[in-house]
């Protein structure tokens, strides 16, 4: 499927960088770019926009203020140089929060999440038809091991190898961390650190920059922290 997206950012260089990233992703189609939110209203009303890349600090109206005015907003990824707005962005149900300057790798992670959130119905149908398996195979100890998504606790990079920690045992396989990250469903797995990916459903607690899964403690890097918290919590944080 193709996601129609728009950019709202008052910085020309930031818009140019985002356009270049978008052009490199075949499932993204840029429907427009705007230097302030008011100019984007007609496009949002007249076209089906799936994804909005939204800056926060802009003249006259901030991205946060603009998002609050939308009755049925598309998926939103904030792009900003200011980390202090992350919590408010999360409360407005943004799917990710990219701190400028961000790499293509970080951008890719955010848009894969958007794609996965736009495809749940199709994935459910495919799974029911038996065309979308909930497992994969790895080679470990000269055997092909079946790994079910539901059994994964976390995945750890080990130089030229990857350790897949499951509910039963740990498997070492000769894979790159990047290859296994791209294969895993973005809606179910979260990279917390350059060397760790956790299964969101298996996270038991978060304290500071530490995630606990059973007896395991997995670090959260400072650069990934805001995005990790948003993806793990989303609409599941109960408040008074």
PARO-249392 format. One record per residue: x, y, z of N, C-alpha, C in turn; residue in three letters; residue number from 1. Coordinates in nm, 2 decimals, decimal comma. Each point is the difference from the previous one (the first is absolute). Example, Ala and Ser with C-alpha at 12.3 -4.5 7.8 and 13.67 -1.06 7.14 Angstrom:
% residues 2
n_c1/n_c2/n_c3/ca_c1/ca_c2/ca_c3/c_c1/c_c2/c_c3/aa/i
1,32/-0,57/0,78/-0,09/0,12/0,00/0,09/0,12/0,00/Ala/1
-0,04/0,11/-0,07/0,09/0,11/0,00/-0,08/0,11/0,08/Ser/2
% end
This chain:
% residues 240
n_c1/n_c2/n_c3/ca_c1/ca_c2/ca_c3/c_c1/c_c2/c_c3/aa/i
0,08/-0,12/0,00/-0,08/0,12/0,00/0,09/0,12/0,00/Unk/1
-0,06/0,12/-0,05/0,07/0,12/0,00/-0,06/0,10/0,10/Unk/2
0,09/0,06/0,07/-0,05/0,10/0,10/0,02/0,14/-0,06/Unk/3
-0,11/0,08/-0,01/0,01/0,13/-0,04/0,04/0,09/0,12/Unk/4
0,11/0,08/-0,02/0,05/0,08/0,11/0,02/0,14/-0,03/Unk/5
0,00/0,09/0,10/0,04/0,14/-0,02/0,10/0,04/0,10/Unk/6
0,07/0,11/-0,03/0,10/0,06/0,09/-0,05/0,14/0,04/Unk/7
0,00/0,03/0,13/-0,02/0,14/0,05/0,12/0,04/0,08/Unk/8
0,08/0,09/-0,05/0,12/0,04/0,07/0,04/0,13/-0,06/Unk/9
0,03/0,10/0,08/0,04/0,13/-0,04/0,15/0,01/-0,05/Unk/10
0,08/-0,10/0,02/0,14/0,00/-0,04/0,01/-0,07/-0,14/Unk/11
0,05/0,08/-0,10/0,01/-0,06/-0,13/0,10/-0,12/-0,01/Unk/12
0,11/0,01/0,08/0,10/-0,11/0,00/-0,06/-0,12/0,06/Unk/13
-0,08/0,01/0,10/-0,07/-0,11/0,06/-0,09/-0,07/-0,09/Unk/14
-0,08/0,08/-0,08/-0,09/-0,05/-0,09/0,07/-0,08/-0,12/Unk/15
0,11/0,06/-0,04/0,08/-0,06/-0,10/0,05/-0,14/0,04/Unk/16
0,06/0,00/0,12/0,05/-0,13/0,06/-0,11/-0,11/0,01/Unk/17
-0,12/0,04/0,04/-0,11/-0,09/0,01/-0,05/-0,05/-0,13/Unk/18
0,00/0,09/-0,10/-0,04/-0,04/-0,14/0,09/-0,10/-0,05/Unk/19
0,13/0,01/0,02/0,10/-0,09/-0,05/-0,02/-0,14/0,07/Unk/20
-0,03/0,00/0,13/-0,02/-0,12/0,07/-0,13/-0,07/-0,06/Unk/21
-0,10/0,08/-0,01/-0,13/-0,05/-0,05/0,02/-0,07/-0,14/Unk/22
0,08/0,07/-0,09/0,02/-0,05/-0,13/0,07/-0,14/0,00/Unk/23
0,07/-0,03/0,11/0,07/-0,13/0,00/-0,09/-0,11/0,06/Unk/24
-0,12/0,03/0,04/-0,09/-0,10/0,05/-0,12/-0,03/-0,10/Unk/25
0,00/-0,11/-0,05/-0,10/-0,03/-0,11/-0,14/0,01/0,04/Unk/26
-0,03/-0,03/0,13/-0,14/0,01/0,04/-0,05/0,13/0,05/Unk/27
0,09/0,11/-0,01/-0,04/0,13/0,03/-0,02/0,09/-0,12/Unk/28
-0,11/0,07/-0,01/-0,02/0,10/-0,11/-0,03/0,14/0,06/Unk/29
0,09/0,09/-0,04/-0,02/0,14/0,06/-0,11/0,07/-0,08/Unk/30
-0,10/0,04/0,08/-0,11/0,07/-0,06/0,01/0,15/0,02/Unk/31
0,10/0,05/0,07/0,01/0,14/0,02/0,10/0,04/0,11/Unk/32
0,05/0,12/-0,01/0,09/0,05/0,10/-0,04/0,15/0,03/Unk/33
0,00/0,04/0,13/-0,04/0,13/0,04/0,09/0,06/0,10/Unk/34
0,01/0,13/0,00/0,09/0,07/0,10/-0,08/0,05/0,12/Unk/35
-0,13/-0,02/0,00/-0,08/0,03/0,12/-0,13/-0,08/0,00/Unk/36
-0,06/-0,03/0,11/-0,11/-0,09/0,01/-0,12/0,04/-0,07/Unk/37
-0,03/0,13/0,00/-0,12/0,05/-0,07/-0,01/-0,03/-0,15/Unk/38
0,12/0,00/-0,06/0,00/-0,03/-0,14/-0,03/-0,15/-0,04/Unk/39
0,01/-0,08/0,11/-0,02/-0,15/-0,03/-0,15/-0,04/0,02/Unk/40
-0,08/0,09/0,05/-0,14/-0,04/0,04/-0,08/-0,05/-0,12/Unk/41
0,01/0,07/-0,12/-0,07/-0,04/-0,11/0,04/-0,14/-0,05/Unk/42
0,12/-0,03/0,00/0,05/-0,13/-0,04/-0,05/-0,11/0,10/Unk/43
0,00/0,03/0,13/-0,05/-0,10/0,09/-0,15/-0,02/-0,01/Unk/44
-0,07/0,10/-0,04/-0,15/-0,01/-0,01/-0,04/-0,06/-0,14/Unk/45
0,08/0,02/-0,10/-0,04/-0,04/-0,13/0,06/-0,14/-0,05/Unk/46
0,11/-0,04/0,07/0,06/-0,12/-0,04/0,01/-0,10/0,12/Unk/47
0,02/-0,12/-0,03/0,01/-0,10/0,10/0,15/-0,01/0,04/Unk/48
0,04/0,06/0,11/0,14/0,01/0,04/0,02/-0,11/0,11/Unk/49
0,09/-0,08/-0,02/0,03/-0,11/0,10/0,10/0,04/0,11/Unk/50
0,09/0,08/-0,04/0,11/0,03/0,09/0,05/0,15/-0,01/Unk/51
0,02/0,06/0,12/0,04/0,14/0,01/0,13/0,01/0,07/Unk/52
0,10/0,06/-0,07/0,13/0,03/0,07/-0,01/0,15/0,04/Unk/53
-0,01/0,02/0,14/-0,04/0,12/0,05/0,11/0,06/0,09/Unk/54
0,05/0,12/-0,03/0,09/0,07/0,08/-0,08/0,06/0,12/Unk/55
0,07/0,04/0,11/-0,07/0,05/0,12/0,02/0,15/0,00/Unk/56
0,12/0,05/0,01/0,02/0,14/0,01/-0,01/0,07/-0,13/Unk/57
-0,12/0,07/-0,02/-0,02/0,08/-0,12/-0,07/0,13/0,03/Unk/58
0,02/0,10/-0,08/-0,06/0,13/0,03/-0,16/-0,01/0,00/Unk/59
-0,06/0,08/0,07/-0,15/0,01/0,01/-0,07/-0,11/0,07/Unk/60
0,04/-0,13/-0,04/-0,07/-0,11/0,05/0,10/-0,12/0,01/Unk/61
0,01/-0,06/0,12/0,10/-0,11/0,01/-0,07/-0,13/-0,06/Unk/62
0,08/-0,10/-0,02/-0,05/-0,12/-0,05/-0,09/-0,07/0,10/Unk/63
0,03/0,02/0,13/-0,09/-0,06/0,10/-0,14/0,07/0,00/Unk/64
0,00/0,13/-0,01/-0,12/0,07/-0,01/-0,08/-0,04/-0,12/Unk/65
0,07/-0,01/-0,11/-0,07/-0,03/-0,13/-0,07/-0,14/0,01/Unk/66
0,08/-0,10/0,06/-0,05/-0,13/0,01/-0,13/-0,01/0,08/Unk/67
-0,01/0,08/0,11/-0,11/0,01/0,08/-0,13/0,05/-0,07/Unk/68
0,02/0,07/-0,11/-0,12/0,05/-0,07/-0,05/-0,10/-0,10/Unk/69
0,07/-0,11/-0,03/-0,05/-0,10/-0,10/-0,09/-0,10/0,07/Unk/70
-0,12/-0,01/-0,06/-0,10/-0,09/0,06/0,04/-0,14/-0,03/Unk/71
0,05/-0,03/-0,12/0,04/-0,14/-0,04/0,14/0,01/-0,06/Unk/72
0,10/0,01/0,08/0,13/0,02/-0,05/0,06/-0,13/-0,06/Unk/73
0,09/0,01/-0,10/0,06/-0,12/-0,05/0,11/-0,05/0,11/Unk/74
0,07/-0,10/-0,03/0,11/-0,04/0,08/0,10/0,12/0,00/Unk/75
0,06/0,02/0,12/0,09/0,12/0,01/0,14/-0,04/0,05/Unk/76
0,10/0,04/-0,07/0,14/-0,01/0,05/0,05/0,14/0,02/Unk/77
0,03/0,03/0,12/0,06/0,14/0,03/0,15/0,00/-0,04/Unk/78
0,04/0,11/-0,07/0,14/0,02/-0,03/0,04/0,13/0,06/Unk/79
0,09/0,00/0,10/0,03/0,12/0,07/0,14/-0,01/0,06/Unk/80
0,05/0,12/0,03/0,13/0,01/0,07/-0,02/0,01/0,15/Unk/81
-0,12/-0,01/0,05/-0,03/0,03/0,14/-0,05/-0,13/0,07/Unk/82
0,08/-0,07/0,08/-0,04/-0,12/0,07/-0,11/0,02/0,11/Unk/83
-0,01/0,12/0,05/-0,09/0,03/0,11/-0,15/-0,02/-0,03/Unk/84
-0,03/0,00/-0,13/-0,14/-0,02/-0,03/-0,04/-0,14/-0,02/Unk/85
0,08/-0,10/0,02/-0,02/-0,14/-0,03/-0,13/-0,05/0,08/Unk/86
-0,01/0,03/0,12/-0,11/-0,05/0,08/-0,13/0,05/-0,05/Unk/87
-0,01/0,13/-0,03/-0,12/0,06/-0,05/-0,03/-0,06/-0,14/Unk/88
0,10/-0,02/-0,08/-0,02/-0,07/-0,13/-0,06/-0,14/0,02/Unk/89
0,05/-0,07/0,10/-0,05/-0,14/0,03/-0,14/0,01/0,04/Unk/90
-0,04/0,10/0,08/-0,14/0,01/0,05/-0,09/0,03/-0,11/Unk/91
0,05/0,06/-0,11/-0,09/0,03/-0,12/0,01/-0,12/-0,10/Unk/92
0,05/-0,11/0,05/0,00/-0,13/-0,08/0,09/0,01/-0,13/Unk/93
0,10/0,08/0,01/0,10/-0,01/-0,11/0,06/-0,14/0,00/Unk/94
0,03/-0,05/-0,12/0,06/-0,14/0,00/0,15/0,00/0,02/Unk/95
0,07/0,12/-0,02/0,14/0,00/0,02/0,04/0,15/0,01/Unk/96
0,13/0,02/0,05/0,05/0,13/0,03/0,14/0,00/-0,05/Unk/97
0,03/0,06/-0,11/0,14/0,00/-0,05/0,07/0,13/0,03/Unk/98
0,11/-0,01/0,07/0,08/0,12/0,04/0,10/0,03/-0,11/Unk/99
-0,01/0,13/-0,05/0,09/0,04/-0,10/0,14/0,02/0,06/Unk/100
0,10/-0,03/-0,08/0,00/-0,07/-0,13/-0,01/-0,15/0,02/Unk/101
-0,08/-0,06/-0,08/-0,02/-0,15/0,02/0,05/-0,07/-0,12/Unk/102
0,04/-0,12/0,02/0,06/-0,08/-0,11/-0,11/-0,07/-0,08/Unk/103
0,03/-0,05/-0,12/-0,10/-0,07/-0,08/-0,04/-0,13/0,07/Unk/104
0,09/-0,06/0,08/-0,03/-0,12/0,07/-0,11/0,03/0,10/Unk/105
0,01/0,11/0,07/-0,10/0,04/0,10/-0,14/0,03/-0,07/Unk/106
0,01/0,07/-0,11/-0,11/0,03/-0,08/-0,07/-0,12/-0,05/Unk/107
0,08/-0,10/-0,05/-0,06/-0,13/-0,05/-0,08/-0,07/0,11/Unk/108
0,06/0,00/0,12/-0,07/-0,07/0,11/-0,14/0,07/0,03/Unk/109
0,00/0,13/-0,01/-0,13/0,07/0,02/-0,10/-0,03/-0,11/Unk/110
0,04/0,00/-0,12/-0,10/-0,02/-0,11/-0,04/-0,15/-0,01/Unk/111
0,09/-0,09/0,04/-0,04/-0,14/0,00/-0,11/-0,02/0,11/Unk/112
0,01/0,08/0,11/-0,10/-0,01/0,10/-0,14/0,05/-0,05/Unk/113
0,01/0,11/-0,08/-0,12/0,06/-0,06/-0,06/-0,10/-0,10/Unk/114
0,08/-0,06/-0,08/-0,05/-0,10/-0,09/-0,07/-0,12/0,07/Unk/115
0,06/-0,04/0,11/-0,06/-0,12/0,07/-0,13/0,04/0,06/Unk/116
-0,02/0,13/0,04/-0,12/0,04/0,06/-0,11/0,02/-0,10/Unk/117
0,04/0,02/-0,13/-0,10/0,02/-0,10/-0,05/-0,14/-0,06/Unk/118
0,07/-0,11/0,04/-0,03/-0,13/-0,06/-0,06/-0,10/0,09/Unk/119
-0,04/0,03/0,12/-0,05/-0,11/0,09/-0,11/-0,08/-0,05/Unk/120
-0,10/0,06/-0,07/-0,11/-0,08/-0,05/0,05/-0,10/-0,11/Unk/121
0,09/0,05/-0,09/0,05/-0,09/-0,10/0,08/-0,11/0,06/Unk/122
0,08/0,03/0,10/0,08/-0,10/0,06/-0,09/-0,11/0,07/Unk/123
-0,11/0,05/0,06/-0,08/-0,10/0,07/-0,07/-0,10/-0,10/Unk/124
-0,04/0,06/-0,11/-0,06/-0,09/-0,11/0,10/-0,10/-0,05/Unk/125
0,12/0,05/-0,02/0,11/-0,08/-0,06/0,03/-0,11/0,10/Unk/126
0,01/0,04/0,13/0,03/-0,10/0,10/-0,11/-0,11/0,01/Unk/127
-0,12/0,05/-0,01/-0,11/-0,10/0,01/0,00/-0,10/-0,12/Unk/128
0,05/0,05/-0,11/0,01/-0,08/-0,12/0,12/-0,09/0,00/Unk/129
0,09/0,02/0,10/0,12/-0,08/0,01/0,11/0,05/-0,09/Unk/130
-0,01/0,12/-0,05/0,10/0,06/-0,09/0,10/0,08/0,07/Unk/131
-0,02/0,04/0,12/0,09/0,08/0,08/0,04/-0,07/0,12/Unk/132
0,11/-0,08/0,00/0,04/-0,08/0,12/0,04/0,09/0,11/Unk/133
-0,02/-0,05/0,12/0,05/0,07/0,12/0,13/-0,06/0,06/Unk/134
0,08/-0,04/-0,10/0,13/-0,06/0,05/0,10/0,02/-0,12/Unk/135
0,13/-0,04/0,03/0,10/0,00/-0,10/0,10/-0,11/0,05/Unk/136
0,10/-0,03/-0,09/0,10/-0,10/0,03/0,13/0,07/0,01/Unk/137
0,09/-0,05/0,09/0,14/0,04/0,00/0,09/-0,12/0,00/Unk/138
0,12/0,01/-0,04/0,09/-0,11/0,01/0,09/0,02/0,13/Unk/139
-0,01/-0,10/0,08/0,08/0,00/0,13/0,04/-0,14/0,04/Unk/140
0,13/-0,01/0,03/0,05/-0,13/0,04/-0,02/-0,11/-0,11/Unk/141
0,02/0,05/-0,12/-0,02/-0,09/-0,12/-0,14/-0,06/-0,02/Unk/142
-0,09/0,07/0,06/-0,14/-0,03/-0,02/-0,09/0,12/-0,04/Unk/143
-0,11/-0,03/-0,06/-0,09/0,11/-0,03/-0,11/0,00/0,11/Unk/144
0,00/0,12/0,07/-0,08/0,01/0,12/-0,12/0,09/-0,04/Unk/145
-0,12/-0,05/0,04/-0,12/0,08/-0,02/-0,02/0,10/0,12/Unk/146
-0,01/0,13/-0,03/-0,02/0,10/0,10/-0,13/0,07/-0,02/Unk/147
-0,09/-0,02/0,10/-0,13/0,07/-0,01/0,01/0,14/0,06/Unk/148
-0,06/0,10/-0,06/0,00/0,13/0,05/-0,04/0,01/0,15/Unk/149
-0,10/-0,07/0,04/-0,06/0,00/0,13/0,10/-0,05/0,11/Unk/150
0,10/-0,08/-0,05/0,10/-0,06/0,09/0,12/0,09/0,02/Unk/151
0,02/0,10/-0,08/0,12/0,09/0,01/-0,01/0,09/0,12/Unk/152
0,10/0,01/0,08/0,01/0,10/0,11/0,08/0,12/-0,05/Unk/153
0,12/-0,02/-0,05/0,08/0,11/-0,06/0,10/-0,06/-0,09/Unk/154
0,06/0,09/-0,08/0,11/-0,04/-0,09/0,12/0,09/0,02/Unk/155
0,12/-0,06/0,00/0,12/0,07/0,04/0,11/-0,02/-0,11/Unk/156
0,06/0,11/-0,03/0,11/-0,01/-0,10/0,13/-0,04/0,07/Unk/157
0,07/-0,09/-0,06/0,13/-0,05/0,05/0,10/0,00/-0,11/Unk/158
0,06/0,11/-0,03/0,10/0,02/-0,10/-0,06/-0,06/-0,13/Unk/159
0,06/-0,11/-0,05/-0,05/-0,05/-0,13/-0,12/-0,10/0,01/Unk/160
-0,05/-0,01/0,12/-0,11/-0,09/0,03/-0,12/0,07/0,07/Unk/161
-0,11/-0,07/0,01/-0,12/0,05/0,07/-0,05/-0,10/0,09/Unk/162
-0,03/0,04/0,12/-0,06/-0,09/0,10/-0,15/0,02/0,01/Unk/163
-0,08/-0,10/-0,02/-0,14/0,01/0,01/-0,04/-0,07/0,13/Unk/164
-0,04/0,09/0,09/-0,04/-0,05/0,14/-0,15/-0,03/-0,01/Unk/165
-0,04/-0,13/0,03/-0,14/-0,04/0,00/-0,04/-0,04/0,14/Unk/166
-0,13/-0,04/0,01/-0,05/-0,05/0,13/0,06/-0,13/0,04/Unk/167
0,06/-0,07/-0,10/0,06/-0,13/0,03/0,15/0,00/0,01/Unk/168
0,07/0,07/-0,09/0,14/0,00/0,01/0,06/0,12/-0,09/Unk/169
0,13/0,01/0,00/0,06/0,10/-0,09/0,07/-0,07/-0,12/Unk/170
-0,03/0,05/-0,12/0,06/-0,05/-0,12/0,10/0,10/-0,06/Unk/171
0,11/-0,05/-0,04/0,10/0,08/-0,07/0,00/-0,03/-0,14/Unk/172
-0,01/0,10/-0,09/-0,01/-0,02/-0,14/0,09/0,10/-0,08/Unk/173
0,05/-0,04/-0,11/0,09/0,08/-0,08/-0,09/0,09/-0,09/Unk/174
-0,05/0,11/0,05/-0,08/0,10/-0,07/0,05/0,14/0,04/Unk/175
-0,03/0,10/-0,08/0,02/0,13/0,04/-0,12/0,05/0,08/Unk/176
0,03/0,10/0,09/-0,10/0,05/0,08/-0,10/0,08/-0,09/Unk/177
0,05/0,07/-0,10/-0,09/0,07/-0,09/-0,10/-0,09/-0,07/Unk/178
0,05/-0,11/-0,05/-0,09/-0,09/-0,08/-0,11/-0,06/0,09/Unk/179
0,02/-0,03/0,12/-0,11/-0,05/0,08/-0,09/0,11/0,05/Unk/180
0,05/0,12/0,02/-0,08/0,11/0,04/-0,10/0,03/-0,12/Unk/181
0,04/0,00/-0,12/-0,08/0,03/-0,11/-0,11/-0,11/-0,02/Unk/182
0,03/-0,12/0,04/-0,10/-0,11/-0,02/-0,11/0,00/0,10/Unk/183
0,03/0,05/0,13/-0,09/-0,01/0,11/-0,11/0,10/-0,03/Unk/184
-0,13/-0,03/0,04/-0,11/0,10/-0,01/0,03/0,12/0,09/Unk/185
0,00/0,12/-0,06/0,03/0,12/0,08/-0,10/0,03/0,11/Unk/186
-0,12/-0,05/-0,02/-0,10/0,03/0,11/0,01/-0,09/0,12/Unk/187
0,09/-0,10/-0,01/0,01/-0,09/0,11/0,14/0,00/0,07/Unk/188
0,10/0,06/-0,07/0,13/-0,01/0,05/0,06/0,14/-0,01/Unk/189
0,08/0,04/0,10/0,05/0,13/0,02/0,15/0,00/0,02/Unk/190
0,08/0,07/-0,08/0,14/0,01/0,02/0,03/0,10/0,11/Unk/191
0,06/-0,04/0,11/0,02/0,09/0,11/0,15/0,05/0,01/Unk/192
0,08/-0,06/-0,08/0,15/0,03/0,01/0,06/-0,05/-0,13/Unk/193
0,11/0,04/-0,04/0,07/-0,04/-0,12/0,02/-0,15/0,00/Unk/194
-0,01/-0,07/0,12/0,03/-0,14/0,00/-0,12/-0,08/0,06/Unk/195
-0,12/0,06/0,02/-0,11/-0,07/0,06/-0,13/0,03/-0,07/Unk/196
-0,08/-0,10/-0,02/-0,14/0,01/-0,04/-0,09/-0,08/0,10/Unk/197
-0,10/0,06/0,05/-0,09/-0,07/0,10/-0,14/-0,02/-0,06/Unk/198
-0,06/-0,11/0,05/-0,14/-0,03/-0,04/-0,08/0,09/0,09/Unk/199
-0,08/0,09/-0,05/-0,08/0,09/0,08/-0,09/-0,07/0,10/Unk/200
-0,06/-0,11/-0,04/-0,09/-0,07/0,09/0,06/-0,06/0,12/Unk/201
0,14/-0,02/-0,01/0,07/-0,07/0,11/0,06/0,10/0,10/Unk/202
-0,01/0,13/-0,03/0,06/0,09/0,09/-0,08/0,01/0,13/Unk/203
0,07/-0,02/0,12/-0,07/-0,01/0,13/0,01/0,14/0,07/Unk/204
0,11/0,07/-0,02/0,01/0,13/0,07/0,11/0,08/-0,07/Unk/205
-0,01/0,13/0,02/0,09/0,10/-0,05/0,04/0,09/0,12/Unk/206
0,13/0,01/0,02/0,05/0,08/0,11/0,12/0,08/-0,06/Unk/207
-0,01/0,13/-0,01/0,11/0,08/-0,06/0,03/-0,05/-0,14/Unk/208
0,12/-0,04/-0,02/0,05/-0,05/-0,13/0,01/-0,15/0,00/Unk/209
-0,08/-0,07/0,08/0,01/-0,14/0,02/-0,14/-0,07/-0,02/Unk/210
0,00/-0,10/-0,09/-0,12/-0,08/-0,02/0,02/-0,14/0,06/Unk/211
-0,10/-0,04/0,08/0,01/-0,14/0,06/-0,10/-0,09/-0,07/Unk/212
0,06/-0,12/-0,05/-0,08/-0,11/-0,05/0,04/-0,12/0,08/Unk/213
-0,08/-0,05/0,08/0,04/-0,11/0,09/0,12/0,04/0,08/Unk/214
0,11/-0,08/0,00/0,12/0,03/0,07/0,10/0,08/-0,08/Unk/215
-0,04/0,04/-0,12/0,09/0,07/-0,09/-0,02/0,15/0,01/Unk/216
0,11/0,08/-0,01/-0,01/0,14/0,00/0,06/0,05/-0,14/Unk/217
-0,08/0,07/-0,07/0,04/0,05/-0,13/0,01/0,15/0,00/Unk/218
0,11/0,05/-0,05/0,02/0,15/0,00/-0,09/0,07/-0,10/Unk/219
-0,03/0,13/0,03/-0,06/0,09/-0,10/0,11/0,11/-0,02/Unk/220
0,04/0,02/-0,12/0,09/0,11/-0,03/-0,06/0,13/0,01/Unk/221
0,08/0,10/0,03/-0,06/0,14/0,01/-0,06/0,05/-0,13/Unk/222
0,06/-0,04/-0,11/-0,05/0,05/-0,13/-0,13/-0,07/-0,04/Unk/223
-0,03/-0,12/0,06/-0,12/-0,07/-0,04/-0,11/0,01/0,10/Unk/224
0,03/0,06/0,12/-0,09/0,00/0,11/-0,14/0,05/-0,03/Unk/225
-0,01/0,12/-0,06/-0,14/0,05/-0,02/-0,08/-0,08/-0,09/Unk/226
0,06/-0,05/-0,11/-0,07/-0,08/-0,10/-0,04/-0,14/0,06/Unk/227
0,09/-0,05/0,09/-0,03/-0,13/0,06/-0,12/0,01/0,09/Unk/228
0,00/0,11/0,08/-0,11/0,02/0,10/-0,13/0,02/-0,08/Unk/229
0,00/0,07/-0,11/-0,12/0,02/-0,07/-0,05/-0,13/-0,06/Unk/230
0,09/-0,08/-0,06/-0,05/-0,12/-0,06/-0,04/-0,10/0,10/Unk/231
0,06/-0,01/0,12/-0,04/-0,10/0,10/-0,13/0,05/0,07/Unk/232
-0,01/0,13/0,03/-0,12/0,04/0,07/-0,12/0,03/-0,09/Unk/233
0,02/0,08/-0,10/-0,10/0,04/-0,09/-0,13/0,04/0,08/Unk/234
-0,11/-0,07/-0,02/-0,12/0,04/0,07/-0,03/-0,09/0,12/Unk/235
0,11/-0,06/0,05/-0,02/-0,10/0,11/0,04/0,05/0,14/Unk/236
0,04/0,13/0,00/0,04/0,05/0,13/-0,13/0,06/0,07/Unk/237
-0,04/-0,07/0,11/-0,11/0,05/0,07/0,03/0,12/0,09/Unk/238
-0,09/0,10/0,00/0,02/0,12/0,08/-0,12/0,03/0,08/Unk/239
0,02/0,07/0,10/-0,12/0,04/0,08/-0,08/0,10/-0,07/Unk/240
% end
